[in-house]
Amino acid sequence: MDILIKSFNRPYYLDRCLKSIYLNVLDSDFNIIVLDDGTPQKHLDKLVEKYPEIKILKSDLFIEKSNAIENGDSNVNPKIPIDLWISAAENASNYFLLIEDDFWLTQSIHLNNKSSQLESDKINMLKLFWLGNPKLVPKKSDKCNNDYSIFSPNLFTTNPILFNFIFRIHRFKIRKILTILKIYSFERLLEYYTIYSTSGSIFNKKYFLKLWKNHHNNVDELLQLNNAVQFINSNKKPHFFGFTNSELMKTGFLSSASNQNKKYDNVNFDLFIFNKIINEAWFNDVFDPMENYPNDLSSTKIEELLVEANQTNATSFEWKKWVSEFKNQYLSFGCTVD
């Protein structure tokens, strides 16, 4: 089975991600393909030295973005490399694991056995983690084996036109009326996330490619949910999804790849400056990303590095405020964070 890893400018987290794969994947014949969007080349070279088996594919904007990062420019082109993700998926194994650079495995897994099982059970997508949020997995399953539970979606509607009308129209009066009539609710929308995941899941190739149809170079989750509904509705045969009986991985909450959509009121913190500090510490072997594993990175060490760097836009005080705001985003809709 292929493992695809989306990556951008956080080699310290990517190092932890890769190390966790080699610690926990029990197969000997898997492929790791890093889909990188601008991590400076010297950092990628160091990772290849540590993990020579990995393959790195670069986005069309790799040179532009990596040069901007190396020159200290925080205004990096915000375009998302969706075409790279789709191209990699098209060339991947029929079932592939898709993760982010700040994900890491915490339990052992047999990927090739999983692939055979999923094929046999006709599973479109298997979730390996859901941040402890019960709303992101179904309340009950149809069948359970030693590794994962299987369910067929039980959603409010699988009619794409009706889904669009209820969940994708943002005009206030329509949304207000649907809410009063108890047709629209955020909780009802969350039920659709049981059949959707941006990453942290094993995907059937055909299903993944359907999710990204008509993406127009935007990450539009409501469009992808609508594509998921279309996939289910296009064929009346039963459609099955799954989730592992326990979560097999975790993700980090101590940084983000960019400033985009991660600015908070009353927090003066620049993620590009932060990542440059931690990247260089990692590159010079003074920051061990496996410290504190399987929990998140060492906050104590990061604070120490920020104090030493003494950058006005990346102080340890503002970083802690930023982390609190970032975590609260996930806590607010039921997720568990370390």
C-alpha positions in Angstrom: 0.0 0.0 0.0 1.2 3.5 -0.7 1.3 6.2 2.0 0.9 9.7 0.7 2.0 12.6 3.0 1.0 16.2 2.3 3.9 18.4 3.4 4.8 22.1 3.6 7.6 23.8 5.5 7.5 21.7 8.7 10.3 19.1 8.4 10.4 18.7 12.1 6.8 17.3 12.1 7.4 15.4 8.9 10.4 13.7 10.5 8.2 12.6 13.4 5.6 11.4 11.0 8.1 9.3 9.0 9.7 7.9 12.1 6.3 6.8 13.5 5.5 5.0 10.2 8.7 3.0 10.4 8.0 2.2 14.1 4.4 1.1 13.6 3.8 -0.2 10.0 4.4 -4.0 10.2 4.7 -4.6 6.5 8.0 -4.6 4.7 6.8 -3.6 1.3 5.1 -0.2 1.5 5.8 3.0 -0.3 6.1 6.5 1.2 5.4 9.4 -1.1 5.8 12.9 0.3 3.8 15.5 -1.6 5.7 18.7 -0.9 4.7 22.2 -1.6 7.7 24.3 -0.7 9.8 22.9 2.1 13.4 24.3 1.6 15.5 21.8 -0.3 18.2 21.5 2.4 15.5 20.2 4.8 14.2 17.7 2.3 17.8 16.5 1.6 18.3 15.9 5.4 15.1 13.8 5.4 16.2 11.8 2.4 19.5 11.1 4.2 17.5 9.8 7.2 14.9 7.9 5.2 16.4 7.0 1.8 13.4 4.9 0.8 11.0 7.8 0.6 10.0 9.4 -2.7 9.4 13.2 -2.8 7.0 14.8 -5.4 7.0 18.5 -5.6 4.2 20.9 -6.5 4.3 23.3 -9.5 4.9 26.2 -7.1 7.7 24.4 -5.1 10.5 26.7 -6.3 8.6 29.9 -5.8 7.4 28.9 -2.3 10.6 27.5 -1.1 12.6 30.5 -2.3 10.1 32.8 -0.5 10.5 30.9 2.7 14.3 30.9 2.5 14.2 34.7 1.9 12.1 35.2 5.0 9.0 36.3 3.1 5.8 35.5 5.1 3.5 36.3 2.1 4.0 33.0 0.4 1.6 32.1 -2.5 -1.5 30.6 -0.8 -2.4 28.4 -3.7 -3.1 24.8 -2.5 -1.4 22.0 -4.5 -4.6 20.0 -5.2 -3.4 18.9 -8.6 -0.4 17.3 -7.0 -2.6 15.4 -4.6 -4.9 14.2 -7.3 -2.0 13.2 -9.6 -0.4 11.2 -6.8 -3.7 9.5 -6.0 -4.2 8.6 -9.6 -0.9 6.8 -9.6 -1.2 5.3 -6.1 -2.2 1.8 -5.1 -5.9 1.0 -5.2 -6.1 1.7 -1.5 -3.7 4.3 -0.1 -3.2 6.0 3.3 -3.3 9.7 3.1 -1.9 11.8 6.0 -0.5 15.2 6.8 3.1 16.0 7.8 1.9 16.7 11.4 0.2 13.3 11.8 1.9 10.4 13.5 1.0 6.7 14.1 0.7 5.6 17.7 -0.3 2.0 17.2 0.9 -0.8 14.9 -0.8 -1.6 11.7 -0.6 -4.1 8.9 -1.3 -2.0 5.8 -1.3 -4.9 3.2 -3.7 -6.9 5.3 -5.9 -3.9 5.6 -5.9 -3.4 1.9 -7.1 -7.0 1.3 -9.8 -6.7 4.0 -11.1 -3.4 2.6 -11.2 -4.8 -0.9 -13.2 -7.7 0.4 -15.6 -5.6 2.4 -16.0 -3.1 -0.4 -15.0 -0.2 1.9 -14.8 3.3 0.3 -12.9 4.9 3.2 -11.5 3.7 6.5 -10.9 6.4 9.2 -7.8 5.8 11.4 -8.5 8.8 13.7 -11.2 11.3 14.4 -9.8 13.5 17.3 -11.9 11.7 19.8 -15.0 13.4 18.4 -17.9 10.9 18.4 -19.8 13.1 15.9 -17.2 12.2 13.2 -18.0 8.5 13.3 -21.4 6.9 13.2 -23.3 6.1 16.4 -23.5 2.5 15.5 -22.0 0.1 12.9 -23.4 -2.7 10.9 -20.5 -5.1 11.4 -17.3 -5.2 13.4 -14.1 -7.3 13.0 -10.9 -7.4 15.0 -9.6 -4.3 13.3 -12.4 -2.0 12.3 -16.1 -1.4 12.3 -18.2 -1.2 9.1 -21.3 0.9 8.4 -23.5 2.0 5.6 -24.4 5.7 5.7 -27.6 6.7 7.4 -27.8 10.4 6.4 -30.6 12.9 6.3 -30.5 12.9 2.5 -28.3 11.4 -0.2 -30.0 13.4 -2.9 -27.3 15.9 -4.2 -29.8 18.6 -5.1 -31.5 18.5 -1.7 -28.1 18.4 0.0 -27.0 21.5 -1.9 -30.2 23.3 -0.9 -30.0 22.5 2.8 -26.3 22.7 3.5 -24.6 24.7 0.8 -26.8 27.7 0.3 -25.6 30.4 2.6 -28.2 33.1 2.1 -29.3 34.1 5.5 -33.1 33.9 5.1 -33.0 30.4 3.6 -30.7 29.1 6.3 -32.8 30.8 9.0 -36.0 29.2 7.7 -34.5 25.8 7.4 -33.1 26.1 10.9 -36.5 27.1 12.3 -38.1 24.1 10.5 -35.4 21.9 12.1 -34.2 20.8 8.7 -30.8 22.4 8.9 -28.5 22.1 11.9 -24.8 22.0 12.3 -25.1 18.7 14.1 -26.9 17.2 11.1 -24.2 18.5 8.8 -21.5 16.9 11.0 -23.2 13.5 10.3 -21.9 13.8 6.7 -18.3 13.9 8.0 -18.7 10.2 8.9 -18.1 9.6 5.1 -15.5 12.3 4.6 -12.0 13.0 5.7 -9.3 15.4 4.5 -6.7 12.9 5.6 -5.9 10.4 8.3 -7.8 7.7 6.4 -7.3 4.9 4.0 -9.1 5.7 0.8 -10.3 3.7 -2.1 -8.8 5.5 -5.1 -12.0 5.8 -7.0 -13.8 7.4 -4.0 -11.0 9.8 -3.3 -10.9 11.1 -6.9 -14.7 11.6 -6.8 -14.4 13.7 -3.7 -12.1 16.2 -5.5 -14.2 16.4 -8.7 -14.7 20.0 -9.9 -12.4 21.4 -7.1 -11.5 24.6 -9.0 -8.3 24.8 -7.0 -10.2 25.4 -3.8 -10.5 23.3 -0.7 -14.3 23.4 -0.4 -15.5 20.8 2.1 -19.1 21.3 1.3 -18.4 20.6 -2.3 -16.5 17.5 -1.4 -19.4 16.4 0.9 -21.7 16.9 -2.1 -19.4 14.8 -4.3 -19.5 12.1 -1.6 -23.3 12.2 -1.7 -23.3 12.0 -5.5 -21.0 9.0 -5.3 -23.4 7.2 -3.0 -26.5 8.3 -5.0 -25.0 7.3 -8.4 -25.4 3.6 -7.7 -28.1 2.0 -5.5 -25.8 -0.8 -4.4 -24.8 -0.6 -0.7 -21.9 1.7 0.1 -19.7 0.9 3.0 -17.3 2.9 5.1 -15.3 2.1 8.2 -13.4 3.3 11.2 -10.7 1.5 13.2 -11.8 0.1 16.6 -9.4 2.6 18.2 -7.7 5.6 16.9 -4.3 4.7 15.4 -2.8 8.2 15.1 -2.6 11.7 16.6 -2.0 15.1 15.2 -0.2 18.2 16.4 -1.6 21.5 17.8 1.6 23.4 18.4 2.1 24.9 15.0 0.5 25.3 11.6 2.1 25.3 8.1 1.2 29.0 7.3 -0.5 32.1 8.6 -3.5 31.6 6.3 -6.7 31.4 8.4 -4.7 31.1 11.5 -4.6 34.7 12.8 -6.4 35.5 16.0 -7.4 38.8 17.6 -5.0 40.0 20.2 -2.3 37.5 19.2 0.9 38.8 17.6 2.4 35.7 16.2 3.9 34.9 12.9 3.9 31.2 12.0 6.5 31.6 9.3 9.0 33.0 11.7 8.1 30.3 14.2 8.6 27.5 11.7 11.9 29.0 10.6 13.2 28.9 14.2 12.0 25.3 14.8 13.1 24.2 11.3 16.7 25.4 11.9 16.8 23.9 15.3 15.8 20.6 13.9 18.2 20.9 11.0 21.1 21.6 13.4 20.1 18.6 15.6 19.2 20.7 18.6 15.5 19.8 18.4 14.4 16.2 18.6 10.8 15.9 17.2 10.4 12.4 18.9 10.8 13.9 22.3 7.5 13.4 24.2 6.2 10.9 21.6 3.6 9.5 21.3 2.2 12.8 22.6 2.7 16.1 20.8 6.1 17.8 20.6 7.9 19.0 23.7 6.4 22.4 24.6 9.2 23.0 27.1 11.8 22.6 24.3 9.9 24.8 21.9 9.5 27.5 24.5 13.3 27.3 25.2 14.0 27.8 21.5 11.7 30.7 21.1 13.2 32.5 24.1 16.7 31.9 22.7 15.7 33.2 19.3 14.2 36.4 20.8 12.0 37.3 17.8 9.3 40.0 18.4 6.8 38.2 16.2 7.4 34.8 17.7 7.8 35.1 21.4 7.0 32.2 23.7 4.3 34.3 25.4 2.4 34.9 22.1 3.0 31.4 20.9 1.2 30.0 24.0 -1.7 32.4 23.3 -1.8 31.2 19.7 -1.8 27.5 20.7 -4.7 28.1 23.1 -6.8 29.8 20.4 -5.9 27.0 17.9 -6.9 24.2 20.2 -10.1 26.0 21.2 -11.2 25.9 17.5 -11.2 22.1 17.7 -12.5 21.9 21.3 -15.5 24.0 20.3 -17.0 21.3 18.1 -16.2 18.3 20.3 -12.7 17.2 19.5 -10.1 16.1 22.0 -6.7 17.7 22.0 -3.6 16.9 24.1 
